[in-house]
Amino acid sequence: MSNKLHISMSLAKPDALQITNTQKVAILAGVVGLFIMTLALFNIDFPQKGFFLGLSMGLIGIGTIVYSRAAYLNKLEGIKNDGTWFKSISSRGIWGWIVGLILTGFYIVLYFFPQYLGLAADGGSNTGLISLFDPLSLLLSGRPASQWFVYGTLYTLAILAFGYKFMLKYRHNRYQQLRTISVMFFQLAFAFLIPEFMYVMNNDLPYYDMKSVWPLNYYIFDEWSVKGFISAGNIGLALLIFGILSIFVFTPILTYKYGKRWYCSWVCGCGGLAETVGDPFRQLSSKKLSAWRFERWMIHLVLVFSVVMTTAMVYSYLGYSHNDFWLTRGVFISLVIGFLTLVFIGVLYFKGRELGTDAKYGAIGFFVVIAALLIMHFTGTTDKLFYIKSGTLRSAYGLYIGSIFSGVIGTGFYPILGSRAWCRFGCPMAAILGFQQRLFSKFRITTNGGQCISCGNCSTYCEMGIDVRAYAQKGENIVRSSCVGCGICSAVCPRGVLKLENDTMKGRINPNEILLGNDVDLMKLVNDK
């Protein structure tokens, strides 16, 4: 501790933690790796691009690993709140804002100005940063790199390197170890390597991340994608059917058994990046009631937008008579409206009383969607929907949801809004899974209120903005649509109050009143258990 006077009654060291010499060397290695990529960005033509790419990625990866080992292996296992709020980068300090601006700027250039990264014009050769990745892309798929290959490579490297850091930090918890290995595997295999190998085997196949499910995978039903799957023969048709089954069959079954955590915390690449790279920022998620109210409206508005826009996107390339896609516009719109009506009636019949006032808001959303689809059907022409050109409408969906929200805001704002801003406020897939989890999943987080000491660790580290402590103090099960089942609240609890469980539906949603001893028939309570 320094000799300066601290007006503090804290038993903990009030200074920010000092980094060791080993950590300084590790930081230097990572900076050198980033510097090589920066030189490439400014059109420095490296003579051996494969060597310098490997050197750059190796230095970044090794630097992260060495820094993590020095930070965690010399401490006892378990979570310690040592320095989290003293670090500028993790407490919305100047470094946090700088990192946020850099990430946001990178995403804006990646999505909207890839030529500044060196993407070649038609028939040309890549330059700049993208050309540095050409050797790896040629090795994996035999084609030059694109801005998406660069992004995918850096994304995968980040999840692998910071995933190792995450596993060291939470090495006392087996659940955290397993789910981190899972997201690392799915990102490396399903999101990065398999699509490249699929292109080698059949270059007519559209790019397809098999773990990405609609509406997160918003482009699977676009015209170029559907045509590509159909023209690729049996394997393309099988992949298209797999994508449809993932939405209507696999997802509801897995959510029923395990809650939305099977996807959001074990498979999803967005969640994987949030859990690994975004872990230092998880405490920044707002726990305010106003944030929760805004979240509920925002994420369901995005879902409504996604349903309408996806339907419009498919509708725009269907004809009024049977064509290559076997559907007419009339049949397609009837199927969509019929399915949505069936879901709405089923929810009201089986869960209407349980949902209470939420059922009214759901009814409003349902009628808005149906009205929008009917207006589209009866006012649409061969080239315009909602009085907008079909091509413009199709590109708008990918722009606003796939680019601006999930990338620029969702990831670029990690150091400002917390690590799951996209999952919490904008992901339509999270909205669908949350809807299923709230209605019929076996998953819940049980609480033992008698053991809670109100330390607040659980609420602080909940990246979805849930005030977990409020549930724990009342002994109430946590059954929230937004909960992704990451289990960090349980991992940081010093008393073992919280437990992730899959059990029967009976008693899953328990009363939220505090039970007093003279108000309870204890024998009846025991027998009910």
C-alpha positions in Angstrom: 0.0 0.0 0.0 1.2 3.5 -0.7 2.0 6.0 2.1 -0.8 8.3 1.2 -3.7 8.8 3.6 -6.9 6.9 2.8 -10.2 8.0 4.2 -11.5 4.5 4.2 -12.8 2.0 6.7 -12.5 -0.9 4.3 -10.6 -4.0 5.5 -9.6 -4.6 1.9 -6.7 -2.9 0.2 -8.1 0.4 -1.1 -5.6 0.7 -3.9 -6.0 -0.8 -7.4 -4.1 -4.1 -7.7 -0.6 -3.8 -9.1 0.4 -6.0 -12.0 3.5 -8.2 -11.8 6.5 -8.1 -14.1 5.2 -11.3 -15.8 1.9 -9.7 -16.5 3.7 -6.6 -17.9 5.7 -8.8 -20.3 2.4 -10.6 -21.3 0.8 -7.2 -22.0 3.8 -6.2 -24.1 3.5 -9.4 -26.2 -0.2 -8.8 -26.8 0.5 -5.2 -27.8 3.2 -6.3 -30.3 0.7 -8.8 -31.8 -1.9 -6.0 -32.2 0.8 -3.7 -33.6 1.6 -6.1 -36.4 -2.1 -6.1 -37.4 -2.2 -2.3 -37.1 0.8 -2.1 -39.5 -1.0 -4.4 -41.9 -4.1 -2.1 -41.6 -2.0 0.8 -42.8 -0.9 -1.2 -45.9 2.6 -2.4 -44.7 3.3 -5.2 -47.2 4.8 -8.0 -45.1 7.0 -10.4 -47.2 5.8 -13.6 -45.5 2.2 -12.9 -44.6 1.6 -16.4 -43.2 4.5 -16.0 -40.8 3.5 -12.6 -39.6 -0.1 -13.6 -39.2 0.9 -16.6 -37.1 3.3 -14.4 -35.1 0.6 -11.8 -34.5 -2.1 -14.2 -33.4 0.4 -16.2 -31.4 1.6 -13.2 -29.5 -2.0 -12.1 -28.7 -3.0 -15.6 -27.6 0.2 -16.4 -25.6 0.1 -12.9 -24.0 -3.5 -13.4 -22.8 -2.7 -16.9 -21.5 0.5 -15.8 -19.6 -1.3 -12.8 -18.1 -4.2 -14.9 -17.0 -2.0 -17.6 -15.3 -0.1 -14.9 -13.5 -3.3 -13.2 -12.4 -5.2 -16.3 -11.0 -2.9 -19.2 -10.3 -1.2 -17.5 -7.4 -4.5 -17.0 -5.6 -6.8 -19.3 -3.8 -9.7 -20.6 -5.8 -13.0 -18.7 -5.7 -14.2 -15.2 -6.6 -12.8 -12.2 -4.9 -13.9 -8.6 -5.4 -10.4 -7.4 -5.5 -10.0 -4.3 -7.7 -13.0 -4.7 -10.0 -14.3 -1.2 -9.3 -10.7 0.3 -9.1 -9.9 -0.6 -12.6 -10.6 2.2 -15.2 -11.4 -0.3 -17.9 -14.0 -2.2 -15.9 -15.7 0.6 -14.1 -16.6 3.0 -17.0 -13.3 4.9 -16.5 -11.3 6.6 -19.3 -9.9 3.3 -20.5 -13.3 1.7 -20.6 -14.5 4.5 -22.9 -11.4 4.3 -25.0 -11.8 0.5 -25.5 -15.5 1.0 -26.2 -14.8 3.6 -28.9 -12.2 1.4 -30.5 -14.5 -1.6 -30.6 -17.4 0.5 -31.9 -15.2 2.0 -34.6 -13.9 -1.4 -35.7 -17.5 -2.7 -36.1 -18.6 0.3 -38.1 -15.6 -0.1 -40.5 -16.1 -3.9 -40.7 -19.8 -3.7 -41.6 -20.0 -0.5 -43.6 -16.5 0.4 -44.9 -14.6 -2.9 -45.5 -12.5 -1.3 -48.2 -10.7 0.5 -45.5 -9.6 -2.9 -44.1 -8.2 -3.7 -47.6 -11.1 -5.7 -49.1 -10.5 -6.0 -52.9 -12.8 -4.6 -55.5 -14.2 -7.0 -58.1 -11.3 -9.0 -59.6 -8.6 -7.3 -57.5 -6.3 -8.5 -54.8 -6.8 -7.8 -51.1 -4.6 -5.3 -49.4 -4.1 -4.1 -45.8 -5.3 -6.1 -42.9 -7.5 -8.5 -44.9 -4.5 -9.5 -47.1 -2.6 -10.5 -44.0 -5.3 -13.2 -43.5 -5.2 -14.5 -47.1 -2.7 -17.4 -46.3 -5.0 -18.8 -43.6 -8.1 -18.5 -45.7 -6.4 -20.1 -48.7 -5.2 -22.9 -46.5 -8.7 -23.6 -45.1 -10.9 -23.1 -48.1 -8.7 -22.2 -51.1 -10.1 -18.7 -51.5 -8.8 -15.2 -50.5 -9.9 -13.7 -47.2 -12.9 -11.5 -46.8 -13.8 -9.1 -44.0 -16.0 -11.8 -42.6 -13.2 -14.3 -42.5 -11.0 -11.8 -40.7 -13.8 -11.1 -38.2 -14.5 -14.8 -37.7 -10.8 -15.5 -37.1 -10.4 -12.7 -34.6 -13.7 -13.7 -32.9 -12.6 -17.3 -32.5 -9.2 -16.3 -31.2 -10.8 -14.0 -28.7 -13.1 -16.7 -27.4 -10.3 -19.3 -27.2 -7.8 -17.1 -25.4 -10.2 -15.3 -23.0 -12.1 -18.6 -22.5 -8.9 -20.0 -21.0 -8.7 -16.9 -18.8 -12.3 -17.5 -17.8 -11.6 -21.1 -16.9 -8.7 -20.1 -14.6 -10.8 -17.4 -12.9 -13.7 -19.8 -12.2 -11.6 -23.0 -11.8 -13.4 -23.7 -8.5 -16.7 -24.4 -10.4 -17.1 -27.4 -12.6 -20.2 -26.0 -14.3 -18.3 -23.0 -15.5 -15.5 -25.2 -16.8 -17.8 -27.3 -18.9 -19.9 -24.6 -20.4 -16.8 -22.6 -21.3 -15.3 -25.6 -23.1 -18.6 -26.0 -24.9 -18.8 -22.4 -26.3 -15.1 -22.6 -27.3 -15.8 -25.9 -29.1 -18.9 -24.6 -30.9 -17.2 -21.4 -32.0 -14.1 -23.1 -33.3 -15.8 -26.1 -35.0 -19.3 -25.1 -36.0 -18.9 -21.3 -36.6 -15.3 -21.2 -38.0 -13.9 -24.5 -39.3 -17.0 -26.4 -40.6 -18.3 -23.6 -42.8 -14.8 -23.3 -44.4 -14.6 -27.1 -45.0 -18.2 -27.2 -46.4 -17.1 -24.6 -49.0 -14.2 -26.9 -50.0 -16.6 -29.9 -50.4 -19.3 -28.0 -52.2 -18.7 -24.4 -53.1 -22.3 -23.9 -54.2 -23.4 -24.1 -50.6 -24.2 -20.8 -48.9 -22.3 -19.9 -45.8 -24.1 -21.7 -42.9 -23.2 -21.5 -39.2 -25.1 -24.6 -38.1 -25.3 -23.5 -34.5 -26.9 -20.2 -35.4 -30.7 -20.5 -35.4 -33.3 -18.2 -36.8 -34.0 -15.3 -36.0 -30.4 -14.9 -35.0 -29.4 -16.5 -38.3 -31.5 -13.9 -40.2 -30.0 -14.7 -43.7 -30.9 -18.4 -43.9 -34.3 -17.7 -45.6 -33.0 -14.9 -47.9 -33.5 -15.6 -51.6 -29.8 -16.2 -52.5 -29.5 -18.5 -49.5 -32.6 -20.7 -50.3 -31.6 -20.9 -54.0 -28.1 -21.9 -53.0 -29.4 -24.7 -50.7 -31.8 -26.0 -53.3 -29.2 -26.0 -56.1 -26.7 -27.8 -54.0 -28.7 -31.0 -54.1 -29.5 -33.3 -51.2 -26.9 -31.9 -48.8 -28.2 -28.4 -49.3 -31.8 -29.5 -48.9 -30.8 -31.4 -45.7 -29.2 -28.3 -44.3 -32.3 -26.2 -45.1 -34.6 -28.8 -43.4 -32.2 -28.9 -40.4 -32.5 -25.1 -40.1 -36.3 -25.3 -40.1 -36.3 -28.2 -37.6 -34.0 -26.3 -35.4 -36.6 -23.6 -35.0 -39.7 -25.6 -34.6 -38.6 -28.9 -33.0 -35.1 -28.9 -31.5 -35.2 -25.6 -29.8 -38.5 -26.1 -27.9 -37.5 -29.6 -26.8 -34.1 -28.5 -25.5 -35.5 -25.4 -23.8 -38.2 -27.5 -22.1 -35.5 -29.8 -20.7 -32.7 -27.3 -19.9 -34.0 -23.8 -20.2 -32.5 -21.2 -22.6 -29.1 -21.8 -21.1 -28.5 -24.8 -23.5 -28.2 -22.2 -26.3 -27.4 -18.8 -24.7 -24.7 -20.1 -22.4 -23.4 -23.3 -24.0 -23.7 -22.8 -27.8 -24.3 -19.2 -29.0 -21.3 -17.3 -30.3 -22.6 -14.0 -29.1 -23.1 -15.4 -25.6 -19.6 -17.1 -25.9 -18.0 -13.7 -26.6 -19.9 -12.0 -23.8 -18.9 -14.7 -21.3 -15.2 -14.8 -22.1 -14.1 -11.4 -23.5 -17.0 -9.6 -21.8 -16.5 -11.1 -18.4 -14.6 -8.1 -16.9 -17.7 -5.9 -17.8 -20.5 -8.1 -16.5 -21.0 -6.1 -13.3 -21.8 -3.0 -15.4 -25.3 -4.2 -16.4 -28.0 -2.0 -15.0 -30.1 -3.5 -12.2 -32.6 -0.6 -12.2 -36.3 -1.3 -12.5 -36.5 1.2 -15.3 -33.8 -0.8 -17.3 -35.8 -4.0 -16.8 -39.0 -2.4 -18.0 -37.2 -1.0 -21.1 -35.6 -4.4 -21.7 -39.0 -6.1 -21.8 -40.4 -3.7 -24.3 -37.3 -3.4 -26.4 -36.5 -7.1 -26.9 -40.1 -8.0 -27.7 -40.4 -5.1 -30.2 -37.3 -6.5 -31.9 -38.9 -9.9 -32.0 -42.0 -8.5 -33.6 -39.8 -6.6 -36.1 -37.9 -9.8 -36.8 -41.0 -11.9 -37.5 -42.6 -9.3 -39.7 -39.3 -8.6 -41.6 -38.5 -12.3 -42.1 -42.0 -13.0 -43.4 -41.7 -10.0 -45.7 -38.3 -11.1 -46.9 -39.5 -14.5 -47.9 -42.8 -13.1 -49.2 -40.9 -10.7 -51.5 -39.4 -13.4 -53.7 -42.4 -15.7 -53.9 -44.8 -15.4 -56.8 -48.6 -15.5 -57.1 -48.3 -18.9 -58.7 -46.1 -21.9 -57.9 -42.4 -21.4 -58.7 -38.9 -22.7 -57.7 -39.8 -22.4 -54.0 -43.1 -24.5 -54.2 -45.1 -21.8 -52.4 -47.3 -19.0 -53.5 -47.6 -15.7 -51.6 -51.1 -16.5 -50.5 -50.3 -20.0 -49.1 -47.2 -18.7 -47.3 -49.0 -15.8 -45.6 -51.8 -18.1 -44.6 -49.4 -20.6 -43.0 -47.6 -17.9 -41.1 -50.8 -16.3 -39.7 -52.2 -19.7 -38.9 -49.1 -20.8 -37.0 -49.0 -17.5 -35.0 -52.7 -17.8 -34.2 -52.3 -21.4 -33.0 -49.4 -20.3 -30.7 -51.4 -17.3 -29.4 -54.6 -19.4 -28.6 -52.5 -22.1 -27.0 -50.7 -19.7 -24.7 -53.9 -17.9 -23.7 -55.6 -21.2 -22.9 -52.9 -22.9 -20.9 -51.0 -20.0 -19.4 -53.3 -16.9 -19.7 -54.0 -16.8 -15.9 -50.4 -17.3 -15.0 -49.2 -14.5 -17.3 -51.7 -12.0 -15.9 -51.3 -8.5 -17.4 -48.5 -9.8 -19.7 -51.1 -11.7 -21.6 -52.7 -8.4 -22.6 -49.4 -7.0 -23.9 -48.9 -10.3 -25.8 -52.3 -9.9 -27.4 -51.4 -6.4 -28.5 -48.2 -7.8 -30.1 -50.0 -10.6 -31.8 -52.6 -8.3 -33.4 -49.9 -5.8 -34.5 -48.1 -8.6 -36.3 -51.2 -10.0 -37.9 -52.3 -6.5 -39.0 -48.9 -5.8 -40.5 -48.9 -9.1 -42.4 -52.4 -8.5 -43.8 -51.5 -4.9 -44.8 -48.4 -6.2 -46.5 -50.4 -8.9 -48.4 -53.2 -6.7 -49.6 -51.1 -3.6 -50.5 -48.0 -5.4 -51.8 -47.0 -5.5 -55.4 -44.5 -7.6 -57.4 -41.6 -5.2 -56.4 -42.8 -3.3 -53.4 -43.9 -4.2 -49.9 -45.2 -1.6 -47.4 -44.6 0.7 -50.3 -40.9 0.1 -50.1 -38.8 -1.7 -52.7 -38.4 -5.4 -51.8 -34.6 -5.4 -52.1 -34.4 -2.4 -49.8 -36.7 -4.1 -47.3 -34.6 -7.3 -47.3 -31.4 -5.5 -46.7 -32.8 -3.3 -44.0 -33.4 -6.4 -41.7 -29.8 -7.5 -41.9 -28.6 -3.9 -41.5 -30.5 -2.9 -38.4 -30.6 -6.3 -36.5 -27.5 -8.1 -37.8 -25.2 -5.2 -38.1 -26.0 -2.1 -36.0 -27.6 -3.8 -33.0 -25.8 -7.1 -32.6 -22.4 -5.8 -33.7 -21.9 -2.0 -33.2 -24.0 -1.7 -30.1 -24.0 -5.2 -28.7 -20.3 -5.7 -28.7 -18.8 -2.3 -29.0 -20.6 -1.1 -25.9 -19.3 -3.9 -23.6 -17.3 -1.5 -21.4 -20.3 0.9 -21.1 -23.5 -1.2 -20.9 -22.1 -4.6 -19.7 -21.4 -7.7 -21.6 -24.9 -8.8 -22.6 -26.5 -5.6 -23.8 -27.3 -7.4 -27.1 -28.7 -10.5 -25.4 -30.7 -8.5 -23.0 -32.2 -5.7 -25.2 -32.0 -6.8 -28.8 -31.6 -10.5 -29.5 -34.8 -11.9 -31.0 -33.5 -15.5 -30.4 -33.2 -14.7 -26.7 -36.8 -13.3 -26.7 -38.1 -16.6 -28.3 -36.1 -18.8 -25.9 -37.1 -16.6 -22.9 -40.8 -16.9 -23.9 -40.4 -20.7 -24.0 -38.4 -20.8 -20.8 -41.0 -18.8 -18.9 -43.9 -20.9 -20.1 -42.9 -24.5 -20.1 -39.2 -25.1 -19.1 -38.1 -27.4 -16.3 -35.2 -25.0 -15.5 -35.2 -22.7 -12.5 -32.6 -21.3 -10.0 -33.7 -22.3 -6.5 -32.8 -20.2 -3.5 -32.3 -20.9 0.2 -33.3 -17.6 1.8 -32.3 -18.7 5.3 -28.6 -18.9 4.2 -28.5 -15.5 2.4 -26.2 -12.9 4.0 -27.2 -10.2 1.5 -23.6 -9.7 0.3 -25.0 -8.8 -3.2 -22.4 -10.7 -5.2 -25.1 -12.5 -7.1 -26.8 -9.3 -8.2 -23.6 -7.5 -9.0 -22.3 -10.2 -11.3 -25.6 -10.9 -13.1 -24.9 -9.8 -16.6 -28.6 -9.9 -17.5 -29.5 -7.2 -14.9 -31.5 -9.5 -12.6 -31.6 -8.5 -8.9 -30.9 -12.0 -7.8 -30.4 -11.0 -4.1 -34.1 -9.9 -3.9 -35.2 -13.4 -4.9 -32.6 -15.1 -2.6 -33.7 -13.0 0.4 -37.3 -14.2 0.0 -36.4 -17.8 -0.9 -38.2 -17.4 -4.2 -37.2 -19.5 -7.3 -35.8 -17.4 -10.1 -37.8 -18.1 -13.2 -37.1 -15.1 -15.5 -37.4 -15.0 -19.2 -34.1 -13.1 -19.4 -32.0 -15.5 -17.3 -29.5 -17.3 -19.5 -28.5 -19.8 -16.9 -24.8 -18.8 -16.9 -24.6 -19.8 -13.2 -22.3 -17.0 -12.2 -24.6 -16.0 -9.5 -24.3 -19.4 -7.9 -20.5 -19.5 -8.5 -19.9 -16.2 -6.7 -22.2 -16.9 -3.8 -20.2 -17.5 -0.6 -23.0 -19.4 1.1 -24.3 -21.8 -1.5 -27.7 -20.2 -1.5 -28.3 -20.5 -5.3 -28.6 -23.8 -7.2 -29.4 -24.4 -10.9 -31.9 -27.2 -11.3 -34.1 -29.0 -13.8 -37.1 -30.4 -12.1 -40.8 -31.0 -12.6 -43.1 -28.1 -13.5 -44.9 -28.4 -10.1 -43.8 -25.7 -7.7 -41.5 -24.1 -10.2 -43.0 -20.7 -9.8 -43.4 -20.3 -6.0 -45.1 -17.5 -4.1 -43.0 -14.4 -3.7 -44.3 -13.5 -0.2 -41.9 -13.9 2.7 -43.0 -17.0 4.7 -43.2 -16.5 8.5 -43.1 -19.4 10.9 -46.5 -18.8 12.3 -48.1 -18.5 8.9 -47.1 -22.0 7.6 -48.3 -25.5 8.3 -44.9 -27.0 8.4 -46.1 -30.6 8.1 -48.2 -29.7 5.0 -45.2 -28.0 3.5 -43.0 -31.1 4.1 -45.6 -33.4 2.6 -46.0 -31.2 -0.5 -42.3 -31.3 -1.1 
